[in-house]
Amino acid sequence: MADTALTARQRSPLAHAAPRLAAATRASRGAIRLAELPLLAQVNVRLDAKGPGADAVGLALGLQLPLEPNTVVHAGELTAVWLGPDEWLVVGRPGTQRELESRIREAAGQEHVSVTDVSAQRTTLLVGGPRARDLLAHGCSLDLHPRAFGPGRSAQTTLARTQVVLVARDEPRAGFWVLVRSSFAGYLTDWLLDAAVEYR
């Protein structure tokens, strides 16, 4: 209950930009979709990927922590993003971070584990639509072709000279998540809106 109350009082770093993102989406006539997914729960997890704790945490969350570099696993309302050989970002519904932390700690048992709520550190932008890859390619040096960066792929990269975690959603039409630090969210949103002008 406390998490829900806290979420109700919190304000997203891009709350002021919602009308501009919606206007850009309408103006593109279906070519792109821009929106913020505000206040998602984000929990950073570090533990031995080869130890029993990783399997136990996966069972507790209902998904297997991804072991292949730059991959993502989705199950229900949870997403686990590979960040390193012993590090993941678990993303869930707003207000569920404490529950996620508890489930992970309990599942890890006596295994060495670090569980940190980083929900306030970043916000998430959704970039979708048939021209989403083209839009992102304006400021990202990754090969974003579906053969190289299709569903289930992720990367820690730069977009418009801003560090982001880029996640290709589980269906090509679902687009991308761009997880950006809250302090850079306004700048990156302005950049995306400017880059989207050509799709009007």
Secondary structure per residue as TSV (DSSP state, phi and psi in degrees):
chain	resnum	aa	ss	phi	psi
A	1	M	-	360.0	-37.9
A	2	A	H	-63.1	-39.3
A	3	D	H	-62.1	-42.5
A	4	T	H	-63.6	-42.5
A	5	A	H	-64.7	-41.3
A	6	L	H	-63.5	-43.6
A	7	T	H	-61.3	-37.7
A	8	A	H	-63.5	-29.6
A	9	R	H	-87.9	-22.1
A	10	Q	-	-70.0	155.6
A	11	R	-	-126.3	129.2
A	12	S	-	-65.9	146.9
A	13	P	T	-66.5	-12.5
A	14	L	T	-118.3	17.8
A	15	A	G	-56.1	-38.1
A	16	H	G	-68.6	-20.2
A	17	A	G	-92.6	-6.9
A	18	A	H	-54.6	-44.8
A	19	P	H	-62.8	-37.7
A	20	R	H	-68.9	-38.6
A	21	L	H	-65.3	-42.2
A	22	A	H	-65.3	-39.2
A	23	A	H	-65.1	-40.9
A	24	A	H	-64.6	-37.6
A	25	T	H	-64.1	-46.5
A	26	R	H	-62.8	-42.5
A	27	A	H	-65.7	-25.8
A	28	S	T	-78.5	-7.8
A	29	R	T	53.4	45.2
A	30	G	T	91.0	-5.2
A	31	A	S	-71.8	-37.9
A	32	I	-	-137.7	160.2
A	33	R	E	-134.2	125.7
A	34	L	E	-123.5	131.0
A	35	A	E	-160.5	157.2
A	36	E	E	-97.2	141.5
A	37	L	E	-105.6	89.3
A	38	P	T	-76.7	147.6
A	39	L	T	58.9	31.4
A	40	L	-	-63.2	144.3
A	41	A	E	-69.8	130.5
A	42	Q	E	-134.7	119.4
A	43	V	E	-123.7	122.5
A	44	N	E	-86.2	131.1
A	45	V	E	-125.4	131.4
A	46	R	E	-129.3	124.4
A	47	L	E	-164.3	168.3
A	48	D	-	-66.5	115.9
A	49	A	T	-64.9	-24.1
A	50	K	T	-97.1	-2.2
A	51	G	S	-87.7	168.3
A	52	P	H	-65.2	-22.2
A	53	G	H	-62.3	-37.4
A	54	A	H	-64.3	-42.6
A	55	D	H	-66.0	-41.1
A	56	A	H	-64.9	-41.1
A	57	V	H	-64.3	-42.9
A	58	G	H	-58.2	-43.5
A	59	L	H	-63.5	-42.0
A	60	A	H	-64.7	-32.9
A	61	L	H	-89.1	-15.1
A	62	G	T	79.3	20.7
A	63	L	S	-151.6	153.4
A	64	Q	-	-86.5	130.3
A	65	L	-	-62.7	129.5
A	66	P	-	-65.6	134.9
A	67	L	-	-105.3	-18.9
A	68	E	S	-82.8	133.1
A	69	P	T	-53.4	141.3
A	70	N	T	59.5	42.2
A	71	T	B	-125.9	167.5
A	72	V	E	-136.4	143.8
A	73	V	E	-123.4	132.0
A	74	H	E	-114.1	141.7
A	75	A	E	-154.3	116.5
A	76	G	T	60.6	-124.3
A	77	E	T	-97.1	9.0
A	78	L	E	-110.9	147.1
A	79	T	E	-132.8	133.2
A	80	A	E	-115.4	124.2
A	81	V	E	-110.4	127.0
A	82	W	E	-71.1	124.5
A	83	L	E	-112.5	-21.0
A	84	G	E	-174.8	175.7
A	85	P	T	-58.1	-25.0
A	86	D	T	-133.4	29.7
A	87	E	E	-143.2	136.2
A	88	W	E	-138.6	157.6
A	89	L	E	-114.5	120.0
A	90	V	E	-101.4	123.0
A	91	V	E	-115.3	133.5
A	92	G	E	-144.6	-170.7
A	93	R	S	-59.8	150.3
A	94	P	T	-56.0	139.6
A	95	G	T	84.3	2.9
A	96	T	-	-103.4	7.8
A	97	Q	H	-61.5	-39.9
A	98	R	H	-65.8	-42.1
A	99	E	H	-61.2	-44.5
A	100	L	H	-61.2	-46.0
A	101	E	H	-56.2	-47.5
A	102	S	H	-62.3	-45.6
A	103	R	H	-61.1	-41.8
A	104	I	H	-68.0	-47.5
A	105	R	H	-61.1	-44.6
A	106	E	H	-63.5	-42.6
A	107	A	H	-66.7	-35.9
A	108	A	H	-68.9	-24.3
A	109	G	T	59.2	-124.1
A	110	Q	T	-87.1	-2.5
A	111	E	S	-68.5	147.9
A	112	H	-	-67.8	124.5
A	113	V	E	-146.9	144.7
A	114	S	E	-119.6	125.1
A	115	V	E	-127.7	117.6
A	116	T	E	-130.4	127.1
A	117	D	E	-75.8	113.5
A	118	V	-	-115.9	23.8
A	119	S	T	-58.1	-36.8
A	120	A	T	-81.0	-8.6
A	121	Q	T	-75.0	-35.9
A	122	R	E	-131.4	159.8
A	123	T	E	-120.8	171.0
A	124	T	E	-123.2	127.4
A	125	L	E	-104.4	136.3
A	126	L	E	-97.7	125.9
A	127	V	E	-120.6	109.6
A	128	G	E	-130.8	-173.2
A	129	G	S	96.9	163.8
A	130	P	T	-62.7	-21.2
A	131	R	T	-103.9	14.1
A	132	A	H	-58.8	-44.3
A	133	R	H	-63.2	-40.7
A	134	D	H	-63.0	-42.3
A	135	L	H	-61.7	-48.2
A	136	L	H	-65.9	-33.6
A	137	A	H	-63.6	-21.3
A	138	H	T	-60.6	-28.4
A	139	G	T	-130.0	8.9
A	140	C	-	-127.5	132.4
A	141	S	-	-85.7	-4.8
A	142	L	S	-67.8	151.9
A	143	D	-	-77.5	107.8
A	144	L	-	-96.3	9.6
A	145	H	S	-59.3	143.1
A	146	P	T	-54.5	-29.0
A	147	R	T	-67.5	-30.3
A	148	A	T	-98.8	-31.8
A	149	F	S	-139.2	65.7
A	150	G	-	-92.3	-171.6
A	151	P	T	-52.4	138.7
A	152	G	T	88.1	3.6
A	153	R	B	-103.4	153.9
A	154	S	E	-148.2	165.1
A	155	A	E	-160.5	143.8
A	156	Q	E	-91.9	115.3
A	157	T	E	-147.9	-169.7
A	158	T	E	-118.4	142.6
A	159	L	E	-131.0	119.2
A	160	A	T	54.2	43.5
A	161	R	T	63.4	20.8
A	162	T	E	-115.8	132.3
A	163	Q	E	-69.3	130.4
A	164	V	E	-141.2	163.7
A	165	V	E	-107.3	119.5
A	166	L	E	-105.7	127.9
A	167	V	E	-125.6	123.2
A	168	A	E	-82.9	121.3
A	169	R	-	-67.1	170.9
A	170	D	S	-71.0	-13.6
A	171	E	S	-128.4	140.1
A	172	P	G	-52.3	-37.4
A	173	R	G	-74.0	-14.7
A	174	A	G	-75.1	-15.5
A	175	G	-	79.8	-147.1
A	176	F	E	-129.1	148.8
A	177	W	E	-96.9	135.5
A	178	V	E	-118.6	105.5
A	179	L	E	-92.2	117.7
A	180	V	E	-128.7	145.4
A	181	R	E	-58.5	141.3
A	182	S	H	-56.2	-36.2
A	183	S	H	-69.7	-18.7
A	184	F	H	-105.9	-1.8
A	185	A	H	-62.6	-41.5
A	186	G	H	-63.8	-44.5
A	187	Y	H	-60.9	-47.6
A	188	L	H	-65.5	-36.6
A	189	T	H	-63.3	-44.2
A	190	D	H	-59.6	-41.0
A	191	W	H	-63.8	-46.5
A	192	L	H	-61.3	-42.2
A	193	L	H	-64.1	-39.2
A	194	D	H	-66.5	-44.4
A	195	A	H	-66.5	-25.6
A	196	A	G	-79.5	-9.7
A	197	V	G	-57.9	-36.1
A	198	E	G	-68.2	-13.2
A	199	Y	G	-95.3	9.3
A	200	R	-	-79.4	360.0
